[in-house]
Amino acid sequence: MSGPLAAVDIRDLAITGVTRAEIANRAVLMASVTILGAGGLLLALGFASGATGVATVVVLAVVAGGAAYRRPFAALGASARHRRSEFDMAVAVLLDLVNIQMAGGAGLETALLSAASLGDGWAFEEVRATLSAAQASRRSFWDALAELGDRWGVASLSETANAARLAGSHGSRVRQTLVSKASSLRARNLASMEFEAQQRTEQMGLPMVVLFLSFLLFVGYPAMSQTMGSL
């Protein structure tokens, strides 16, 4: 069962703040509890019904344990995707704030620091910490933000930082680049939100269909039973 652990993306671990040891311990714990619980339940049901298929019980318990072992890895990936989506939205807001600051006459670095201080949430906190560390070490803000985006797998942050670095130190050129990136990010985030909303709508409709079919079966079965009995 080392396959899922070996396939864990280090960027997922970084953005969620989870270590390999923690995710491995969760997986082993869930697998062990599931194997013991499912095995005990299946054995109890088997003895109660007079069945003696111990080998079958063991196989089913191991299969259930394997599924439970993979669950923490799937949850890790889902959590990482959610956090990246939140960070993408924060980057779009950050760029809008930077553009507003620069339109008011602020320099690039001043605008970036001011914009980061205006936002709230964990994403803005991480941006502020990254900018503070870069300022203390006299590094380029865009280099530090690009490294953060690469380390966490946040493509919007990496793309924005790389585009700003290519634009150079010319204020108007950088601002034009940031305006373009903010516009594209807003469009991409909107499309992503619409897609998620559509998926959730479809998922909400499935239980209604099942409930409707169950109702039809509940109402129609007695009539069908009487009709078949009268033939």
PyMOL CGO cylinders between C-alpha atoms (Angstrom):
from pymol import cmd
from pymol.cgo import CYLINDER

trace = [
    CYLINDER, 0.00, 0.00, 0.00, 2.92, 2.35, -0.55, 0.3, 1, 1, 1, 1, 1, 1,
    CYLINDER, 2.92, 2.35, -0.55, 1.65, 3.43, -3.96, 0.3, 1, 1, 1, 1, 1, 1,
    CYLINDER, 1.65, 3.43, -3.96, -0.66, 6.27, -2.81, 0.3, 1, 1, 1, 1, 1, 1,
    CYLINDER, -0.66, 6.27, -2.81, 1.99, 7.57, -0.40, 0.3, 1, 1, 1, 1, 1, 1,
    CYLINDER, 1.99, 7.57, -0.40, 4.64, 7.63, -3.12, 0.3, 1, 1, 1, 1, 1, 1,
    CYLINDER, 4.64, 7.63, -3.12, 2.25, 9.45, -5.46, 0.3, 1, 1, 1, 1, 1, 1,
    CYLINDER, 2.25, 9.45, -5.46, 1.51, 12.30, -3.03, 0.3, 1, 1, 1, 1, 1, 1,
    CYLINDER, 1.51, 12.30, -3.03, 2.29, 15.67, -4.60, 0.3, 1, 1, 1, 1, 1, 1,
    CYLINDER, 2.29, 15.67, -4.60, 4.70, 17.58, -2.38, 0.3, 1, 1, 1, 1, 1, 1,
    CYLINDER, 4.70, 17.58, -2.38, 2.90, 20.80, -3.38, 0.3, 1, 1, 1, 1, 1, 1,
    CYLINDER, 2.90, 20.80, -3.38, -0.34, 19.41, -1.91, 0.3, 1, 1, 1, 1, 1, 1,
    CYLINDER, -0.34, 19.41, -1.91, 1.47, 18.75, 1.34, 0.3, 1, 1, 1, 1, 1, 1,
    CYLINDER, 1.47, 18.75, 1.34, 2.97, 22.24, 1.35, 0.3, 1, 1, 1, 1, 1, 1,
    CYLINDER, 2.97, 22.24, 1.35, -0.24, 24.17, 0.76, 0.3, 1, 1, 1, 1, 1, 1,
    CYLINDER, -0.24, 24.17, 0.76, -2.22, 22.14, 3.31, 0.3, 1, 1, 1, 1, 1, 1,
    CYLINDER, -2.22, 22.14, 3.31, 0.53, 22.11, 5.91, 0.3, 1, 1, 1, 1, 1, 1,
    CYLINDER, 0.53, 22.11, 5.91, 0.46, 18.30, 6.18, 0.3, 1, 1, 1, 1, 1, 1,
    CYLINDER, 0.46, 18.30, 6.18, 3.58, 16.14, 6.33, 0.3, 1, 1, 1, 1, 1, 1,
    CYLINDER, 3.58, 16.14, 6.33, 4.10, 12.74, 4.71, 0.3, 1, 1, 1, 1, 1, 1,
    CYLINDER, 4.10, 12.74, 4.71, 4.28, 11.15, 8.15, 0.3, 1, 1, 1, 1, 1, 1,
    CYLINDER, 4.28, 11.15, 8.15, 0.91, 12.63, 9.14, 0.3, 1, 1, 1, 1, 1, 1,
    CYLINDER, 0.91, 12.63, 9.14, -0.88, 11.53, 5.99, 0.3, 1, 1, 1, 1, 1, 1,
    CYLINDER, -0.88, 11.53, 5.99, 0.68, 8.06, 6.24, 0.3, 1, 1, 1, 1, 1, 1,
    CYLINDER, 0.68, 8.06, 6.24, -0.42, 7.72, 9.87, 0.3, 1, 1, 1, 1, 1, 1,
    CYLINDER, -0.42, 7.72, 9.87, -3.96, 8.77, 8.99, 0.3, 1, 1, 1, 1, 1, 1,
    CYLINDER, -3.96, 8.77, 8.99, -4.11, 6.25, 6.16, 0.3, 1, 1, 1, 1, 1, 1,
    CYLINDER, -4.11, 6.25, 6.16, -2.78, 3.39, 8.27, 0.3, 1, 1, 1, 1, 1, 1,
    CYLINDER, -2.78, 3.39, 8.27, -5.12, 4.26, 11.14, 0.3, 1, 1, 1, 1, 1, 1,
    CYLINDER, -5.12, 4.26, 11.14, -8.19, 4.42, 8.91, 0.3, 1, 1, 1, 1, 1, 1,
    CYLINDER, -8.19, 4.42, 8.91, -7.26, 1.17, 7.17, 0.3, 1, 1, 1, 1, 1, 1,
    CYLINDER, -7.26, 1.17, 7.17, -6.69, -0.63, 10.47, 0.3, 1, 1, 1, 1, 1, 1,
    CYLINDER, -6.69, -0.63, 10.47, -9.93, 0.58, 12.04, 0.3, 1, 1, 1, 1, 1, 1,
    CYLINDER, -9.93, 0.58, 12.04, -11.88, -0.28, 8.89, 0.3, 1, 1, 1, 1, 1, 1,
    CYLINDER, -11.88, -0.28, 8.89, -10.40, -3.77, 8.61, 0.3, 1, 1, 1, 1, 1, 1,
    CYLINDER, -10.40, -3.77, 8.61, -11.10, -4.56, 12.26, 0.3, 1, 1, 1, 1, 1, 1,
    CYLINDER, -11.10, -4.56, 12.26, -14.57, -3.02, 12.24, 0.3, 1, 1, 1, 1, 1, 1,
    CYLINDER, -14.57, -3.02, 12.24, -15.67, -4.50, 8.93, 0.3, 1, 1, 1, 1, 1, 1,
    CYLINDER, -15.67, -4.50, 8.93, -14.14, -7.87, 9.74, 0.3, 1, 1, 1, 1, 1, 1,
    CYLINDER, -14.14, -7.87, 9.74, -15.82, -8.04, 13.13, 0.3, 1, 1, 1, 1, 1, 1,
    CYLINDER, -15.82, -8.04, 13.13, -19.18, -6.97, 11.73, 0.3, 1, 1, 1, 1, 1, 1,
    CYLINDER, -19.18, -6.97, 11.73, -19.04, -9.42, 8.83, 0.3, 1, 1, 1, 1, 1, 1,
    CYLINDER, -19.04, -9.42, 8.83, -18.01, -12.27, 11.09, 0.3, 1, 1, 1, 1, 1, 1,
    CYLINDER, -18.01, -12.27, 11.09, -20.83, -11.47, 13.51, 0.3, 1, 1, 1, 1, 1, 1,
    CYLINDER, -20.83, -11.47, 13.51, -23.35, -11.39, 10.69, 0.3, 1, 1, 1, 1, 1, 1,
    CYLINDER, -23.35, -11.39, 10.69, -21.90, -14.60, 9.25, 0.3, 1, 1, 1, 1, 1, 1,
    CYLINDER, -21.90, -14.60, 9.25, -22.13, -16.49, 12.54, 0.3, 1, 1, 1, 1, 1, 1,
    CYLINDER, -22.13, -16.49, 12.54, -25.62, -15.13, 13.18, 0.3, 1, 1, 1, 1, 1, 1,
    CYLINDER, -25.62, -15.13, 13.18, -26.82, -16.38, 9.82, 0.3, 1, 1, 1, 1, 1, 1,
    CYLINDER, -26.82, -16.38, 9.82, -24.99, -19.68, 10.13, 0.3, 1, 1, 1, 1, 1, 1,
    CYLINDER, -24.99, -19.68, 10.13, -22.51, -18.87, 7.37, 0.3, 1, 1, 1, 1, 1, 1,
    CYLINDER, -22.51, -18.87, 7.37, -18.87, -19.89, 7.81, 0.3, 1, 1, 1, 1, 1, 1,
    CYLINDER, -18.87, -19.89, 7.81, -17.20, -18.03, 4.94, 0.3, 1, 1, 1, 1, 1, 1,
    CYLINDER, -17.20, -18.03, 4.94, -14.25, -16.75, 6.98, 0.3, 1, 1, 1, 1, 1, 1,
    CYLINDER, -14.25, -16.75, 6.98, -12.06, -16.41, 3.91, 0.3, 1, 1, 1, 1, 1, 1,
    CYLINDER, -12.06, -16.41, 3.91, -14.70, -14.27, 2.22, 0.3, 1, 1, 1, 1, 1, 1,
    CYLINDER, -14.70, -14.27, 2.22, -14.96, -12.10, 5.32, 0.3, 1, 1, 1, 1, 1, 1,
    CYLINDER, -14.96, -12.10, 5.32, -11.19, -11.58, 5.34, 0.3, 1, 1, 1, 1, 1, 1,
    CYLINDER, -11.19, -11.58, 5.34, -11.13, -10.64, 1.66, 0.3, 1, 1, 1, 1, 1, 1,
    CYLINDER, -11.13, -10.64, 1.66, -14.00, -8.17, 2.04, 0.3, 1, 1, 1, 1, 1, 1,
    CYLINDER, -14.00, -8.17, 2.04, -12.40, -6.63, 5.14, 0.3, 1, 1, 1, 1, 1, 1,
    CYLINDER, -12.40, -6.63, 5.14, -9.08, -6.19, 3.34, 0.3, 1, 1, 1, 1, 1, 1,
    CYLINDER, -9.08, -6.19, 3.34, -10.80, -4.60, 0.34, 0.3, 1, 1, 1, 1, 1, 1,
    CYLINDER, -10.80, -4.60, 0.34, -12.64, -2.20, 2.64, 0.3, 1, 1, 1, 1, 1, 1,
    CYLINDER, -12.64, -2.20, 2.64, -9.36, -1.43, 4.41, 0.3, 1, 1, 1, 1, 1, 1,
    CYLINDER, -9.36, -1.43, 4.41, -7.66, -0.69, 1.09, 0.3, 1, 1, 1, 1, 1, 1,
    CYLINDER, -7.66, -0.69, 1.09, -10.41, 1.75, 0.17, 0.3, 1, 1, 1, 1, 1, 1,
    CYLINDER, -10.41, 1.75, 0.17, -10.14, 3.40, 3.59, 0.3, 1, 1, 1, 1, 1, 1,
    CYLINDER, -10.14, 3.40, 3.59, -6.35, 3.64, 3.22, 0.3, 1, 1, 1, 1, 1, 1,
    CYLINDER, -6.35, 3.64, 3.22, -6.73, 5.69, 0.04, 0.3, 1, 1, 1, 1, 1, 1,
    CYLINDER, -6.73, 5.69, 0.04, -9.36, 8.03, 1.48, 0.3, 1, 1, 1, 1, 1, 1,
    CYLINDER, -9.36, 8.03, 1.48, -6.95, 10.42, 3.30, 0.3, 1, 1, 1, 1, 1, 1,
    CYLINDER, -6.95, 10.42, 3.30, -4.97, 10.88, 0.08, 0.3, 1, 1, 1, 1, 1, 1,
    CYLINDER, -4.97, 10.88, 0.08, -8.13, 11.77, -1.85, 0.3, 1, 1, 1, 1, 1, 1,
    CYLINDER, -8.13, 11.77, -1.85, -9.11, 14.17, 0.93, 0.3, 1, 1, 1, 1, 1, 1,
    CYLINDER, -9.11, 14.17, 0.93, -5.65, 15.75, 0.79, 0.3, 1, 1, 1, 1, 1, 1,
    CYLINDER, -5.65, 15.75, 0.79, -5.96, 16.37, -2.95, 0.3, 1, 1, 1, 1, 1, 1,
    CYLINDER, -5.96, 16.37, -2.95, -9.43, 17.87, -2.55, 0.3, 1, 1, 1, 1, 1, 1,
    CYLINDER, -9.43, 17.87, -2.55, -8.26, 20.16, 0.25, 0.3, 1, 1, 1, 1, 1, 1,
    CYLINDER, -8.26, 20.16, 0.25, -5.27, 21.30, -1.81, 0.3, 1, 1, 1, 1, 1, 1,
    CYLINDER, -5.27, 21.30, -1.81, -7.48, 22.09, -4.81, 0.3, 1, 1, 1, 1, 1, 1,
    CYLINDER, -7.48, 22.09, -4.81, -9.85, 24.08, -2.61, 0.3, 1, 1, 1, 1, 1, 1,
    CYLINDER, -9.85, 24.08, -2.61, -7.03, 26.11, -1.08, 0.3, 1, 1, 1, 1, 1, 1,
    CYLINDER, -7.03, 26.11, -1.08, -5.53, 26.81, -4.50, 0.3, 1, 1, 1, 1, 1, 1,
    CYLINDER, -5.53, 26.81, -4.50, -8.92, 28.03, -5.69, 0.3, 1, 1, 1, 1, 1, 1,
    CYLINDER, -8.92, 28.03, -5.69, -9.11, 30.37, -2.71, 0.3, 1, 1, 1, 1, 1, 1,
    CYLINDER, -9.11, 30.37, -2.71, -5.58, 31.59, -3.39, 0.3, 1, 1, 1, 1, 1, 1,
    CYLINDER, -5.58, 31.59, -3.39, -6.43, 32.26, -7.04, 0.3, 1, 1, 1, 1, 1, 1,
    CYLINDER, -6.43, 32.26, -7.04, -9.27, 34.54, -5.93, 0.3, 1, 1, 1, 1, 1, 1,
    CYLINDER, -9.27, 34.54, -5.93, -6.96, 36.27, -3.46, 0.3, 1, 1, 1, 1, 1, 1,
    CYLINDER, -6.96, 36.27, -3.46, -4.38, 36.88, -6.20, 0.3, 1, 1, 1, 1, 1, 1,
    CYLINDER, -4.38, 36.88, -6.20, -7.03, 38.50, -8.41, 0.3, 1, 1, 1, 1, 1, 1,
    CYLINDER, -7.03, 38.50, -8.41, -8.09, 40.79, -5.54, 0.3, 1, 1, 1, 1, 1, 1,
    CYLINDER, -8.09, 40.79, -5.54, -4.45, 41.56, -4.74, 0.3, 1, 1, 1, 1, 1, 1,
    CYLINDER, -4.45, 41.56, -4.74, -3.76, 42.61, -8.34, 0.3, 1, 1, 1, 1, 1, 1,
    CYLINDER, -3.76, 42.61, -8.34, -6.83, 44.85, -8.39, 0.3, 1, 1, 1, 1, 1, 1,
    CYLINDER, -6.83, 44.85, -8.39, -5.66, 46.56, -5.20, 0.3, 1, 1, 1, 1, 1, 1,
    CYLINDER, -5.66, 46.56, -5.20, -2.15, 46.98, -6.59, 0.3, 1, 1, 1, 1, 1, 1,
    CYLINDER, -2.15, 46.98, -6.59, -3.54, 48.56, -9.76, 0.3, 1, 1, 1, 1, 1, 1,
    CYLINDER, -3.54, 48.56, -9.76, -5.64, 50.98, -7.71, 0.3, 1, 1, 1, 1, 1, 1,
    CYLINDER, -5.64, 50.98, -7.71, -2.61, 51.94, -5.62, 0.3, 1, 1, 1, 1, 1, 1,
    CYLINDER, -2.61, 51.94, -5.62, -0.43, 52.46, -8.70, 0.3, 1, 1, 1, 1, 1, 1,
    CYLINDER, -0.43, 52.46, -8.70, -3.16, 54.50, -10.40, 0.3, 1, 1, 1, 1, 1, 1,
    CYLINDER, -3.16, 54.50, -10.40, -3.00, 56.80, -7.38, 0.3, 1, 1, 1, 1, 1, 1,
    CYLINDER, -3.00, 56.80, -7.38, 0.71, 57.38, -7.94, 0.3, 1, 1, 1, 1, 1, 1,
    CYLINDER, 0.71, 57.38, -7.94, 2.26, 54.78, -5.63, 0.3, 1, 1, 1, 1, 1, 1,
    CYLINDER, 2.26, 54.78, -5.63, 5.37, 52.92, -6.66, 0.3, 1, 1, 1, 1, 1, 1,
    CYLINDER, 5.37, 52.92, -6.66, 5.26, 49.21, -7.46, 0.3, 1, 1, 1, 1, 1, 1,
    CYLINDER, 5.26, 49.21, -7.46, 6.76, 47.91, -4.21, 0.3, 1, 1, 1, 1, 1, 1,
    CYLINDER, 6.76, 47.91, -4.21, 4.79, 50.36, -2.09, 0.3, 1, 1, 1, 1, 1, 1,
    CYLINDER, 4.79, 50.36, -2.09, 1.58, 49.44, -3.91, 0.3, 1, 1, 1, 1, 1, 1,
    CYLINDER, 1.58, 49.44, -3.91, 2.26, 45.74, -3.46, 0.3, 1, 1, 1, 1, 1, 1,
    CYLINDER, 2.26, 45.74, -3.46, 2.94, 46.06, 0.27, 0.3, 1, 1, 1, 1, 1, 1,
    CYLINDER, 2.94, 46.06, 0.27, -0.08, 48.30, 0.79, 0.3, 1, 1, 1, 1, 1, 1,
    CYLINDER, -0.08, 48.30, 0.79, -2.38, 46.00, -1.20, 0.3, 1, 1, 1, 1, 1, 1,
    CYLINDER, -2.38, 46.00, -1.20, -1.21, 42.94, 0.75, 0.3, 1, 1, 1, 1, 1, 1,
    CYLINDER, -1.21, 42.94, 0.75, -1.90, 44.75, 4.05, 0.3, 1, 1, 1, 1, 1, 1,
    CYLINDER, -1.90, 44.75, 4.05, -5.48, 45.55, 3.02, 0.3, 1, 1, 1, 1, 1, 1,
    CYLINDER, -5.48, 45.55, 3.02, -6.60, 41.97, 2.43, 0.3, 1, 1, 1, 1, 1, 1,
    CYLINDER, -6.60, 41.97, 2.43, -7.62, 39.41, 5.02, 0.3, 1, 1, 1, 1, 1, 1,
    CYLINDER, -7.62, 39.41, 5.02, -7.68, 35.64, 5.11, 0.3, 1, 1, 1, 1, 1, 1,
    CYLINDER, -7.68, 35.64, 5.11, -4.98, 33.01, 5.17, 0.3, 1, 1, 1, 1, 1, 1,
    CYLINDER, -4.98, 33.01, 5.17, -3.88, 33.68, 1.57, 0.3, 1, 1, 1, 1, 1, 1,
    CYLINDER, -3.88, 33.68, 1.57, -3.19, 37.35, 2.22, 0.3, 1, 1, 1, 1, 1, 1,
    CYLINDER, -3.19, 37.35, 2.22, -1.43, 36.45, 5.45, 0.3, 1, 1, 1, 1, 1, 1,
    CYLINDER, -1.43, 36.45, 5.45, 0.93, 34.19, 3.53, 0.3, 1, 1, 1, 1, 1, 1,
    CYLINDER, 0.93, 34.19, 3.53, 1.53, 36.89, 0.90, 0.3, 1, 1, 1, 1, 1, 1,
    CYLINDER, 1.53, 36.89, 0.90, 2.34, 39.40, 3.63, 0.3, 1, 1, 1, 1, 1, 1,
    CYLINDER, 2.34, 39.40, 3.63, 4.74, 36.99, 5.30, 0.3, 1, 1, 1, 1, 1, 1,
    CYLINDER, 4.74, 36.99, 5.30, 6.44, 36.28, 1.95, 0.3, 1, 1, 1, 1, 1, 1,
    CYLINDER, 6.44, 36.28, 1.95, 6.81, 39.98, 1.15, 0.3, 1, 1, 1, 1, 1, 1,
    CYLINDER, 6.81, 39.98, 1.15, 8.13, 40.75, 4.63, 0.3, 1, 1, 1, 1, 1, 1,
    CYLINDER, 8.13, 40.75, 4.63, 10.73, 37.98, 4.35, 0.3, 1, 1, 1, 1, 1, 1,
    CYLINDER, 10.73, 37.98, 4.35, 11.75, 39.21, 0.90, 0.3, 1, 1, 1, 1, 1, 1,
    CYLINDER, 11.75, 39.21, 0.90, 12.02, 42.79, 2.14, 0.3, 1, 1, 1, 1, 1, 1,
    CYLINDER, 12.02, 42.79, 2.14, 14.14, 41.74, 5.11, 0.3, 1, 1, 1, 1, 1, 1,
    CYLINDER, 14.14, 41.74, 5.11, 16.53, 39.78, 2.87, 0.3, 1, 1, 1, 1, 1, 1,
    CYLINDER, 16.53, 39.78, 2.87, 16.47, 42.47, 0.15, 0.3, 1, 1, 1, 1, 1, 1,
    CYLINDER, 16.47, 42.47, 0.15, 15.16, 40.06, -2.44, 0.3, 1, 1, 1, 1, 1, 1,
    CYLINDER, 15.16, 40.06, -2.44, 12.83, 40.84, -5.31, 0.3, 1, 1, 1, 1, 1, 1,
    CYLINDER, 12.83, 40.84, -5.31, 9.18, 40.64, -4.29, 0.3, 1, 1, 1, 1, 1, 1,
    CYLINDER, 9.18, 40.64, -4.29, 8.32, 38.90, -7.55, 0.3, 1, 1, 1, 1, 1, 1,
    CYLINDER, 8.32, 38.90, -7.55, 11.04, 36.28, -7.06, 0.3, 1, 1, 1, 1, 1, 1,
    CYLINDER, 11.04, 36.28, -7.06, 9.69, 35.48, -3.61, 0.3, 1, 1, 1, 1, 1, 1,
    CYLINDER, 9.69, 35.48, -3.61, 6.09, 35.31, -4.83, 0.3, 1, 1, 1, 1, 1, 1,
    CYLINDER, 6.09, 35.31, -4.83, 7.08, 33.12, -7.79, 0.3, 1, 1, 1, 1, 1, 1,
    CYLINDER, 7.08, 33.12, -7.79, 8.82, 30.70, -5.42, 0.3, 1, 1, 1, 1, 1, 1,
    CYLINDER, 8.82, 30.70, -5.42, 5.72, 30.60, -3.22, 0.3, 1, 1, 1, 1, 1, 1,
    CYLINDER, 5.72, 30.60, -3.22, 3.53, 29.87, -6.23, 0.3, 1, 1, 1, 1, 1, 1,
    CYLINDER, 3.53, 29.87, -6.23, 5.85, 27.09, -7.41, 0.3, 1, 1, 1, 1, 1, 1,
    CYLINDER, 5.85, 27.09, -7.41, 6.11, 25.58, -3.94, 0.3, 1, 1, 1, 1, 1, 1,
    CYLINDER, 6.11, 25.58, -3.94, 2.35, 25.51, -3.43, 0.3, 1, 1, 1, 1, 1, 1,
    CYLINDER, 2.35, 25.51, -3.43, 1.35, 24.81, -7.02, 0.3, 1, 1, 1, 1, 1, 1,
    CYLINDER, 1.35, 24.81, -7.02, -0.58, 28.10, -7.34, 0.3, 1, 1, 1, 1, 1, 1,
    CYLINDER, -0.58, 28.10, -7.34, -0.20, 28.73, -11.06, 0.3, 1, 1, 1, 1, 1, 1,
    CYLINDER, -0.20, 28.73, -11.06, -1.86, 32.17, -10.96, 0.3, 1, 1, 1, 1, 1, 1,
    CYLINDER, -1.86, 32.17, -10.96, 0.72, 33.51, -8.51, 0.3, 1, 1, 1, 1, 1, 1,
    CYLINDER, 0.72, 33.51, -8.51, 3.68, 32.04, -10.41, 0.3, 1, 1, 1, 1, 1, 1,
    CYLINDER, 3.68, 32.04, -10.41, 2.39, 33.32, -13.77, 0.3, 1, 1, 1, 1, 1, 1,
    CYLINDER, 2.39, 33.32, -13.77, 1.74, 36.80, -12.38, 0.3, 1, 1, 1, 1, 1, 1,
    CYLINDER, 1.74, 36.80, -12.38, 5.17, 37.06, -10.75, 0.3, 1, 1, 1, 1, 1, 1,
    CYLINDER, 5.17, 37.06, -10.75, 6.96, 35.80, -13.85, 0.3, 1, 1, 1, 1, 1, 1,
    CYLINDER, 6.96, 35.80, -13.85, 5.02, 38.17, -16.10, 0.3, 1, 1, 1, 1, 1, 1,
    CYLINDER, 5.02, 38.17, -16.10, 5.82, 41.12, -13.81, 0.3, 1, 1, 1, 1, 1, 1,
    CYLINDER, 5.82, 41.12, -13.81, 9.51, 40.21, -13.81, 0.3, 1, 1, 1, 1, 1, 1,
    CYLINDER, 9.51, 40.21, -13.81, 9.56, 40.08, -17.60, 0.3, 1, 1, 1, 1, 1, 1,
    CYLINDER, 9.56, 40.08, -17.60, 7.88, 43.48, -17.74, 0.3, 1, 1, 1, 1, 1, 1,
    CYLINDER, 7.88, 43.48, -17.74, 10.92, 44.94, -15.98, 0.3, 1, 1, 1, 1, 1, 1,
    CYLINDER, 10.92, 44.94, -15.98, 10.93, 47.99, -13.74, 0.3, 1, 1, 1, 1, 1, 1,
    CYLINDER, 10.93, 47.99, -13.74, 8.93, 50.28, -16.02, 0.3, 1, 1, 1, 1, 1, 1,
    CYLINDER, 8.93, 50.28, -16.02, 5.86, 51.29, -14.00, 0.3, 1, 1, 1, 1, 1, 1,
    CYLINDER, 5.86, 51.29, -14.00, 3.33, 51.64, -16.81, 0.3, 1, 1, 1, 1, 1, 1,
    CYLINDER, 3.33, 51.64, -16.81, 4.41, 48.38, -18.43, 0.3, 1, 1, 1, 1, 1, 1,
    CYLINDER, 4.41, 48.38, -18.43, 4.16, 46.49, -15.14, 0.3, 1, 1, 1, 1, 1, 1,
    CYLINDER, 4.16, 46.49, -15.14, 0.78, 48.00, -14.39, 0.3, 1, 1, 1, 1, 1, 1,
    CYLINDER, 0.78, 48.00, -14.39, -0.50, 47.03, -17.83, 0.3, 1, 1, 1, 1, 1, 1,
    CYLINDER, -0.50, 47.03, -17.83, 0.72, 43.49, -17.23, 0.3, 1, 1, 1, 1, 1, 1,
    CYLINDER, 0.72, 43.49, -17.23, -0.98, 43.33, -13.83, 0.3, 1, 1, 1, 1, 1, 1,
    CYLINDER, -0.98, 43.33, -13.83, -4.24, 44.69, -15.24, 0.3, 1, 1, 1, 1, 1, 1,
    CYLINDER, -4.24, 44.69, -15.24, -4.19, 42.02, -17.96, 0.3, 1, 1, 1, 1, 1, 1,
    CYLINDER, -4.19, 42.02, -17.96, -3.45, 39.24, -15.46, 0.3, 1, 1, 1, 1, 1, 1,
    CYLINDER, -3.45, 39.24, -15.46, -6.17, 40.44, -13.07, 0.3, 1, 1, 1, 1, 1, 1,
    CYLINDER, -6.17, 40.44, -13.07, -8.72, 40.44, -15.89, 0.3, 1, 1, 1, 1, 1, 1,
    CYLINDER, -8.72, 40.44, -15.89, -7.78, 36.93, -17.03, 0.3, 1, 1, 1, 1, 1, 1,
    CYLINDER, -7.78, 36.93, -17.03, -7.82, 35.64, -13.45, 0.3, 1, 1, 1, 1, 1, 1,
    CYLINDER, -7.82, 35.64, -13.45, -11.29, 37.05, -12.81, 0.3, 1, 1, 1, 1, 1, 1,
    CYLINDER, -11.29, 37.05, -12.81, -12.58, 35.39, -15.98, 0.3, 1, 1, 1, 1, 1, 1,
    CYLINDER, -12.58, 35.39, -15.98, -10.96, 32.07, -15.07, 0.3, 1, 1, 1, 1, 1, 1,
    CYLINDER, -10.96, 32.07, -15.07, -12.23, 32.17, -11.49, 0.3, 1, 1, 1, 1, 1, 1,
    CYLINDER, -12.23, 32.17, -11.49, -15.74, 33.01, -12.70, 0.3, 1, 1, 1, 1, 1, 1,
    CYLINDER, -15.74, 33.01, -12.70, -15.69, 30.10, -15.13, 0.3, 1, 1, 1, 1, 1, 1,
    CYLINDER, -15.69, 30.10, -15.13, -14.47, 27.78, -12.37, 0.3, 1, 1, 1, 1, 1, 1,
    CYLINDER, -14.47, 27.78, -12.37, -17.20, 28.94, -9.99, 0.3, 1, 1, 1, 1, 1, 1,
    CYLINDER, -17.20, 28.94, -9.99, -19.87, 28.43, -12.65, 0.3, 1, 1, 1, 1, 1, 1,
    CYLINDER, -19.87, 28.43, -12.65, -18.56, 24.92, -13.38, 0.3, 1, 1, 1, 1, 1, 1,
    CYLINDER, -18.56, 24.92, -13.38, -18.60, 24.01, -9.68, 0.3, 1, 1, 1, 1, 1, 1,
    CYLINDER, -18.60, 24.01, -9.68, -22.11, 25.41, -9.30, 0.3, 1, 1, 1, 1, 1, 1,
    CYLINDER, -22.11, 25.41, -9.30, -23.28, 23.35, -12.26, 0.3, 1, 1, 1, 1, 1, 1,
    CYLINDER, -23.28, 23.35, -12.26, -21.72, 20.22, -10.81, 0.3, 1, 1, 1, 1, 1, 1,
    CYLINDER, -21.72, 20.22, -10.81, -23.38, 20.80, -7.44, 0.3, 1, 1, 1, 1, 1, 1,
    CYLINDER, -23.38, 20.80, -7.44, -26.73, 21.38, -9.15, 0.3, 1, 1, 1, 1, 1, 1,
    CYLINDER, -26.73, 21.38, -9.15, -26.40, 18.07, -10.97, 0.3, 1, 1, 1, 1, 1, 1,
    CYLINDER, -26.40, 18.07, -10.97, -25.42, 16.31, -7.75, 0.3, 1, 1, 1, 1, 1, 1,
    CYLINDER, -25.42, 16.31, -7.75, -28.44, 17.79, -5.98, 0.3, 1, 1, 1, 1, 1, 1,
    CYLINDER, -28.44, 17.79, -5.98, -30.73, 16.57, -8.75, 0.3, 1, 1, 1, 1, 1, 1,
    CYLINDER, -30.73, 16.57, -8.75, -29.64, 12.92, -8.46, 0.3, 1, 1, 1, 1, 1, 1,
    CYLINDER, -29.64, 12.92, -8.46, -31.19, 12.29, -5.01, 0.3, 1, 1, 1, 1, 1, 1,
    CYLINDER, -31.19, 12.29, -5.01, -34.45, 13.83, -6.26, 0.3, 1, 1, 1, 1, 1, 1,
    CYLINDER, -34.45, 13.83, -6.26, -34.51, 11.43, -9.20, 0.3, 1, 1, 1, 1, 1, 1,
    CYLINDER, -34.51, 11.43, -9.20, -33.83, 8.47, -6.91, 0.3, 1, 1, 1, 1, 1, 1,
    CYLINDER, -33.83, 8.47, -6.91, -36.56, 9.65, -4.52, 0.3, 1, 1, 1, 1, 1, 1,
    CYLINDER, -36.56, 9.65, -4.52, -39.01, 10.04, -7.38, 0.3, 1, 1, 1, 1, 1, 1,
    CYLINDER, -39.01, 10.04, -7.38, -38.26, 6.56, -8.73, 0.3, 1, 1, 1, 1, 1, 1,
    CYLINDER, -38.26, 6.56, -8.73, -38.61, 5.12, -5.24, 0.3, 1, 1, 1, 1, 1, 1,
    CYLINDER, -38.61, 5.12, -5.24, -41.98, 6.83, -4.87, 0.3, 1, 1, 1, 1, 1, 1,
    CYLINDER, -41.98, 6.83, -4.87, -43.16, 5.42, -8.19, 0.3, 1, 1, 1, 1, 1, 1,
    CYLINDER, -43.16, 5.42, -8.19, -42.02, 1.96, -7.15, 0.3, 1, 1, 1, 1, 1, 1,
    CYLINDER, -42.02, 1.96, -7.15, -43.72, 2.29, -3.77, 0.3, 1, 1, 1, 1, 1, 1,
    CYLINDER, -43.72, 2.29, -3.77, -46.99, 3.41, -5.34, 0.3, 1, 1, 1, 1, 1, 1,
    CYLINDER, -46.99, 3.41, -5.34, -46.92, 1.16, -8.37, 0.3, 1, 1, 1, 1, 1, 1,
    CYLINDER, -46.92, 1.16, -8.37, -45.71, -2.10, -6.82, 0.3, 1, 1, 1, 1, 1, 1,
    CYLINDER, -45.71, -2.10, -6.82, -48.99, -3.00, -5.00, 0.3, 1, 1, 1, 1, 1, 1,
    CYLINDER, -48.99, -3.00, -5.00, -51.00, -2.37, -8.16, 0.3, 1, 1, 1, 1, 1, 1,
    CYLINDER, -51.00, -2.37, -8.16, -48.62, -4.45, -10.25, 0.3, 1, 1, 1, 1, 1, 1,
    CYLINDER, -48.62, -4.45, -10.25, -48.66, -7.18, -7.63, 0.3, 1, 1, 1, 1, 1, 1,
    CYLINDER, -48.66, -7.18, -7.63, -52.47, -7.33, -7.64, 0.3, 1, 1, 1, 1, 1, 1,
    CYLINDER, -52.47, -7.33, -7.64, -52.57, -7.28, -11.43, 0.3, 1, 1, 1, 1, 1, 1,
    CYLINDER, -52.57, -7.28, -11.43, -50.04, -10.10, -11.71, 0.3, 1, 1, 1, 1, 1, 1,
    CYLINDER, -50.04, -10.10, -11.71, -51.90, -12.11, -9.06, 0.3, 1, 1, 1, 1, 1, 1,
    CYLINDER, -51.90, -12.11, -9.06, -55.19, -11.83, -10.87, 0.3, 1, 1, 1, 1, 1, 1,
    CYLINDER, -55.19, -11.83, -10.87, -53.76, -13.25, -14.11, 0.3, 1, 1, 1, 1, 1, 1,
]
cmd.load_cgo(trace, "trace")
